[in-house]
């Protein structure tokens, strides 16, 4: 019985973190598009997006502290993150050439690899590949996988 409860709790936490990652990518995308200040973004997501139902799409309950950490951290360390991402792009590619959704996914994933040693590398990569599937085709999801894996080797050894 206890193990069943634990697995349900672990599953719920995993789903909440997945929802937090997707919301963080959406927030970072919005910031990239509109230059929305972080406190305004967080307020908007806390009050209107996280756990809400918008256009009949129910947003899963997110882990708010985890969401906040990704958004604040990826924003605060954006220059460092962008350098790490740019270093792994193919010759002739720049961060500016990437789709804004792709930049948001890579920035969030890179932030977790840099700052969230409590989250295993495999989990970070798998979760952001899943997020990429929500926006892109298989090829782009593979790109997310390869780029985050290369960054992980640099920052986590």
Secondary structure as UniProt FT lines:
FT   HELIX           2..34
FT   HELIX           38..44
FT   HELIX           45..49
FT   TURN            50..51
FT   STRAND          53..54
FT   TURN            55..56
FT   STRAND          57..58
FT   HELIX           64..76
FT   HELIX           78..88
FT   TURN            91..92
FT   HELIX           95..97
FT   HELIX           100..115
FT   TURN            117..118
FT   HELIX           121..135
FT   HELIX           138..156
//
